[in-house]
């Protein structure tokens, strides 16, 4: 077997490369072939004249490299590693210098801040001495006075706010209680009106209307409907007084005029009854048909004025 690693010029025998070096060298050669292969493929038409040389290369019986090439590659790798170490050392040095500079700036800032604080304290002490506060006791007394004044002002302010809040809460409570009472009163009156509509006798209805008037004496409707029931039991004068009370509260309530017309007609006050009926019809024309059949207006219907009033309204 031929020796693939010939001796060097100084007649010394070199050691065969290690397995790691062979793998590394083969890897580099394989990468180089991968880079050269596309160029050779594209340049195939132009390199047809080198077919004989390619054949010679393929017929080689020994490797194309020698220990000198391997040594060159190893030296290049060593130089690359050395350069990387130098670059790393440079980066570390720069980073260290940056950290030192930042630390110096922080220390300088802290030192300046402390010095400024001492300057402020010295200036404050000088001002206190100039103003006349010669002792810490006077400063303490003055500070206590200021604090007491502030606390007193704050206490008065909060006391005033609490009084205002208490007044508002009391007013709000009174409103709520009043609203509840109004709701209760309204519900009670509603139930009484419902009860009045269900009662069968006139006296029972009068009693219900009295209960409504005990809750609200100025209820015009209750006064008028009570007058109607009183007139039904044969008390026209009482009905007239009730209608007068209702009209003194509301002068535009047509039913009060109508009931007073019925009371005056029963009492044979025909002129007054005619005026009341006229006012009721002017305020609400719904009483025309009722006036034709109401027995309370029987005396008034026999007069010529009544016929004229109906003719003027219907005509």
C-alpha positions in Angstrom: 0.0 0.0 0.0 1.4 3.4 -1.0 2.1 6.0 1.6 -0.5 8.8 1.2 1.4 11.2 3.6 4.9 11.8 2.1 7.7 13.3 4.1 8.3 17.0 4.3 11.3 18.9 2.9 13.2 18.6 6.1 13.1 14.8 5.8 10.8 14.4 8.9 7.8 12.1 8.8 4.5 13.8 9.6 1.9 12.0 11.7 -1.4 11.1 9.9 -4.2 13.4 10.8 -6.7 12.5 13.5 -10.3 11.3 12.8 -11.7 14.7 13.9 -9.4 16.6 11.6 -10.3 14.2 8.7 -14.0 14.7 9.3 -13.5 18.5 9.5 -11.5 18.6 6.3 -14.0 16.3 4.5 -16.8 18.6 5.6 -15.0 21.6 4.2 -14.3 19.8 1.0 -17.9 18.7 0.7 -19.2 22.2 1.3 -16.8 23.5 -1.3 -18.0 20.9 -3.8 -21.6 21.9 -3.1 -20.7 25.5 -3.9 -18.8 24.7 -7.0 -21.2 22.1 -8.4 -23.9 24.6 -9.6 -21.2 26.7 -11.3 -19.8 23.6 -13.0 -23.2 22.5 -14.1 -24.0 25.9 -15.7 -20.6 26.1 -17.3 -20.8 22.6 -18.7 -21.2 23.8 -22.4 -18.2 26.0 -22.1 -16.0 23.4 -20.4 -16.4 20.5 -22.8 -12.8 20.8 -23.6 -11.9 19.8 -20.1 -13.5 16.3 -20.4 -10.1 14.7 -20.6 -8.9 16.5 -17.5 -12.1 15.4 -15.6 -11.4 11.8 -16.6 -7.9 12.1 -15.3 -9.2 13.5 -12.0 -11.7 10.6 -11.7 -8.9 8.1 -12.3 -6.8 9.4 -9.4 -5.8 6.7 -7.0 -4.7 8.9 -4.1 -6.3 11.9 -2.3 -6.0 15.4 -3.6 -4.9 16.8 -0.3 -1.7 16.4 1.7 -0.6 17.2 5.2 0.3 20.7 4.1 -3.2 21.5 3.1 -4.6 20.1 6.3 -2.1 22.1 8.2 -3.2 25.2 6.4 -6.9 24.6 7.2 -6.0 24.0 10.9 -4.0 27.2 11.0 -6.9 29.1 9.5 -9.3 27.6 12.1 -6.9 28.5 14.9 -6.6 32.0 13.6 -10.4 32.3 13.4 -10.7 31.0 17.0 -8.0 33.5 18.1 -9.8 36.4 16.4 -13.1 35.4 18.1 -11.4 35.3 21.5 -9.9 38.7 20.9 -13.3 40.0 19.8 -14.9 38.6 22.9 -12.3 40.1 25.1 -12.9 43.5 23.4 -16.6 43.2 23.9 -16.1 42.4 27.6 -13.8 45.3 28.0 -16.3 47.7 26.4 -19.2 46.4 28.5 -17.1 46.7 31.6 -16.1 50.3 30.7 -19.8 51.1 30.1 -20.8 49.7 33.5 -18.0 51.6 35.2 -19.1 54.8 33.5 -22.7 54.3 34.6 -21.6 53.6 38.1 -19.5 56.8 38.1 -22.5 58.8 36.9 -24.8 57.3 39.6 -22.2 58.0 42.3 -21.8 61.6 41.1 -25.6 62.1 41.0 -26.0 60.7 44.6 -23.1 62.9 45.8 -24.6 65.9 44.2 -28.1 65.2 45.7 -26.7 64.8 49.2 -24.7 68.0 48.8 -27.8 69.8 47.6 -29.8 68.5 50.6 -27.2 69.8 53.0 -27.2 73.1 51.2 -31.0 73.3 51.5 -30.8 72.5 55.2 -28.1 75.1 55.8 -30.2 77.7 53.9 -33.3 76.9 55.9 -31.4 77.2 59.2 -30.0 80.5 58.1 -33.6 81.8 57.2 -34.9 80.6 60.6 -32.1 82.5 62.3 -32.9 85.6 60.3 -36.6 85.5 61.0 -36.0 85.2 64.7 -36.7 81.6 65.6 -33.7 81.2 67.8 -34.6 77.9 69.4 -36.2 74.6 68.6 -38.8 75.2 71.3 -40.1 78.3 69.6 -40.3 76.3 66.3 -42.2 73.5 68.1 -44.7 76.0 69.7 -45.2 77.7 66.4 -45.7 74.4 64.6 -48.2 73.3 67.3 -50.2 76.5 66.8 -50.3 76.1 63.1 -51.4 72.4 63.4 -54.1 73.3 66.0 -55.4 76.1 63.7 -55.5 73.7 60.7 -57.2 71.0 62.8 -59.8 73.5 64.1 -60.5 74.8 60.6 -60.9 71.3 59.3 -63.2 70.4 62.2 -65.4 73.4 61.6 -65.6 72.7 57.9 -66.6 69.1 58.5 -69.0 70.1 61.2 -70.7 72.5 58.8 -70.8 69.8 56.1 -72.3 67.4 58.5 -75.0 69.9 59.5 -75.8 70.6 55.9 -75.9 66.8 55.2 -78.2 66.3 58.2 -80.5 69.0 57.0 -80.7 67.5 53.6 -81.3 64.0 55.0 -84.0 65.4 57.3 -85.7 67.2 54.4 -85.4 64.1 52.2 -86.9 62.0 55.0 -89.8 64.4 55.4 -90.4 64.2 51.7 -90.4 60.4 51.7 -92.7 60.3 54.7 -95.0 62.9 53.0 -95.0 60.9 49.8 -95.8 57.7 51.7 -98.7 59.5 53.5 -100.0 60.8 50.1 -99.8 57.3 48.7 -101.7 55.9 51.7 -104.2 58.7 51.5 -104.7 58.1 47.8 -105.1 54.4 48.2 -107.6 55.0 51.0 -109.6 57.4 49.0 -109.6 55.2 46.0 -110.9 52.3 48.0 -113.6 54.6 49.5 -114.7 55.7 46.0 -114.9 52.1 45.0 -117.0 51.4 48.1 -119.3 54.3 47.4 -120.0 52.9 44.0 -120.9 49.6 45.5 -123.2 50.9 48.3 -126.9 50.4 47.7 -128.5 53.0 50.0 -128.2 56.8 49.9 -127.2 57.0 53.6 -124.4 54.5 53.2 -123.0 56.5 50.3 -123.3 59.7 52.3 -121.3 58.1 55.1 -118.6 57.0 52.6 -118.4 60.6 51.2 -118.1 61.9 54.8 -115.0 59.6 55.2 -113.5 60.9 52.0 -114.1 64.6 53.1 -112.5 63.8 56.5 -109.3 62.9 54.6 -109.6 65.7 52.1 -112.1 68.4 53.0 -111.5 70.3 49.7 -112.5 67.3 47.5 -114.9 69.0 45.1 -116.2 65.7 43.7 -117.0 64.3 47.1 -118.9 67.4 48.1 -120.9 67.4 44.8 -121.7 63.7 44.9 -122.7 64.0 48.5 -125.1 66.8 47.5 -126.6 64.5 44.9 -127.2 61.8 47.6 -128.6 64.4 50.1 -131.0 65.7 47.4 -132.2 62.1 46.9 -133.2 61.8 50.5 -135.2 65.1 50.4 -132.7 67.6 51.8 -132.4 70.3 49.1 -131.2 73.0 51.4 -128.3 70.8 52.6 -127.5 69.9 49.0 -127.5 73.6 48.1 -125.0 74.4 50.9 -122.7 71.5 49.7 -122.8 72.8 46.1 -122.0 76.3 47.3 -119.0 74.9 49.2 -117.8 72.9 46.1 -118.1 76.0 43.8 -116.2 78.1 46.3 -113.3 75.7 45.8 -113.6 75.3 42.1 -115.8 77.7 40.1 -115.5 75.7 36.9 -116.8 72.4 38.0 -119.9 71.7 35.9 -121.4 69.0 38.0 -121.5 71.3 41.0 -123.6 73.8 38.9 -125.9 71.1 37.8 -126.5 69.8 41.3 -127.1 73.3 42.6 -129.6 73.8 39.7 -131.4 70.7 40.9 -131.4 72.0 44.5 -132.7 75.4 43.5 -135.3 73.9 41.3 -136.5 71.7 44.2 -136.6 74.8 46.4 -138.5 76.5 43.6 -135.8 79.1 43.0 -136.3 78.9 39.3 -134.3 81.9 38.1 -131.2 80.8 40.1 -131.8 77.2 39.0 -132.0 78.4 35.3 -128.6 80.2 35.6 -126.9 77.3 37.3 -128.2 74.9 34.6 -127.1 77.3 31.9 -123.6 77.4 33.4 -123.4 73.7 33.7 -124.4 73.1 30.0 -122.0 75.8 28.8 -119.2 74.0 30.7 -120.2 70.5 29.6 -123.0 69.8 27.0 -123.4 66.2 28.4 -125.9 67.5 30.9 -128.5 68.3 28.2 -129.9 64.8 28.0 -129.8 64.3 31.7 -131.7 67.5 32.4 -134.6 66.3 30.3 -135.3 63.4 32.6 -133.9 64.4 36.0 -136.6 64.7 38.6 -134.7 67.3 40.5 -135.3 69.7 37.6 -139.0 68.9 37.3 -140.1 72.4 38.5 -137.7 74.0 36.1 -138.8 71.9 33.1 -142.3 73.4 33.3 -141.0 76.9 32.6 -140.6 78.5 29.2 -137.0 79.4 29.9 -136.0 75.7 30.1 -137.5 75.1 26.6 -135.7 78.1 25.2 -132.4 77.0 26.8 -132.8 73.5 25.2 -133.8 75.0 21.9 -130.8 77.4 21.9 -128.4 74.6 22.7 -129.7 72.0 20.4 -130.5 74.4 17.6 
